[in-house]
Amino acid sequence: MHTINPLFFALLAVAGLLLWKAIYTFKTYPELRGNAIKEMIIGGLVLTLILGIFVVVPLVAGITLKESELSLRLPTGFTFETYPEADILSAKLVNLDQTEYTIARKVVGTETRDYREGIFLLQNGTEAAVFVNGSTAILVETPNRILLLGPTRFDKFLKSFEEKLIPVQP
């Protein structure tokens, strides 16, 4: 995982505490076993949901570069799209801290420190599909959407993007 999210551990602790309470009630009070079973089922579902949101979703998210094709998977932004090279109109390097492409607010997605993934509203008023981990990104213009791409190993990604797709303007 890219960062440790304190909310994940807080929710995990609450779910664990509720499950422990349900198991304790089940073992200690035979007359309350029906309620304890309901609590265990609900606690198990909540625990599964927490693990899904904080562990599985970030593992599924990502960018795949193939020869003449860009695939974008942003589960929290409900974006699973593939862009052929012909649909990529331009690509340029942007600093997200100092341009009109600064992220103004989240529409739907995940945002933790420098990591952003999903659909965001930019300072200039446009919506963009965003997958960045830092303040430098490649702004990709397509006929339907603007993409801001800046994964963890940005230098390697930039080199691969230029080799497999189109040159990136500085």
N, C-alpha and C positions, 0 to 999 in steps of 0.2 A: 504494500500500500504506500501511497506517496506521502501521506501525513497521518499522524495519529489524531483522530477526531475524539475530543473529550465527550461529545454528546453520545457517541457510540458506547463508550464505557459506562456512562451514566445510565443509559437505557438498558444496557446489558445487566448492570447491577440491580436495577429496579425489577426487571423481568426475573432475574435469578432469585431475588428476595421473595417475590410473589410465588414462584414455583416452590421454593423452600418452605414457605408458609403453608402452601397447599399440601405438600408431602407430610409435613409435621402434623397438620390437622387430620389427614387421612390415617396416619399411624396412631395418633394419640386419642382421637375422639371417634369411636366407631359410629356413633349416631349422626355424625356430620360427613360421613364418607361420600355421600351423593354430591354435596356441595364441593367437597375437596376435589372430586373427579372433574367436575365442571371447571373449577379453577385451574387444574393441571392442563386440561385441554386448551383453555383460553390462553394460559401462560405459554404453552408450547407453540401455539399459533403466533403469539406476539413475538416470541423468541425467534421463530423462523422468519417472520417479517423483518425484524431488526437485522438479522444476519443477511437477509436478501438485499436490503437497502444499502447497508454499509459495507458488505463484503463482495457479494456477487455482482451487483450493478457496476462498481468501478472496474471489476475484472473483465466485464463484457465490453465496456467502453473503449474506444480506440480509433485509430486511423490506420488504414492499410493502403500502402502504395504498391501498385502493380504496374507493369509496363503499360503506359497510356491509360491508366485508370486510378481514380482516387475513391476509396470507400470510407465512409464516415459512420461510426456507430456511437450514438449518444443516447443511451437508454432513458436517462432522466429527462431528456429533451424530446423523447419520442421520435428520434431521427435515425433512420437506417437507410442511408442513400448511397448510391454509387454515381460518380461523375466521370464520364469518359473525357479524355483529353480535349476533345472537340468542344465540350461544354465549359471548359475553363477559359474564361475570357482574358483574365489577367491575374498576376500574382505579384504582390510587393511586400517588402519587409516593413513592419510598423512597430512602433513602441507604444504599448497600450497606456502608458502613463502620460504621454504628451501629445496626443493627436485627437482628431475628431472621432477616431475609432475607439476611444476610451469607453470601457463598459460602464453604462450608467446604472442599469438595474437588471435583475433577473426576471425573465418571463416564466420559464420553467427550466429547472436544472439543479445542479449542485454547485455550491460555491464555498470553498474553504481556503482561507489565506490566499495564495496565488493560484490555486487550482480552480478552474471554472470549466464546467461541462454542461451543455444544454443550449437553450435558446435565450439570448440576452438582447436587451435594447441598448444600442450604442448612443454615444453623446450626440451624434448627428441625427438621431431619430430613427435610424433604420434598425431592423431586426437582423440578427446574425446567428448562425449556428457556431458555437464556440467550443473549442477543445484546447485549452491552454493551461500551462503550468509555469507561470512566470509572467514577465512583462513584455517579452518580445514574441511576435507572432508573424505568420504569413497571412496576409489578407488576400483571400481568393475570391474573385468575382465570378459568379456563374449567372446564367440567364434568370434563374429563379431565386437565388439566395446569395448572401455574402457569408463567407466562412472565415473564421479566425482560427488558425491552427498553430499551436505552439506546444508540442508534447515535451516531456521531460528531457530527452536527449535531443535538444533543438538543433544543434550543429549537424548531427548525423541525419536528422530528419530533413533539414534544409538541403543538404547535399543530395540525398536520395530523391527529394521532390524535384530538384533541377535535373537530375539524371533521367528520371522516369516520366516526368511530365513536361513542364515548361520552365524557362528561366525566371528567377524571382528578381524583380526590380528593387534596387536599394532604397 
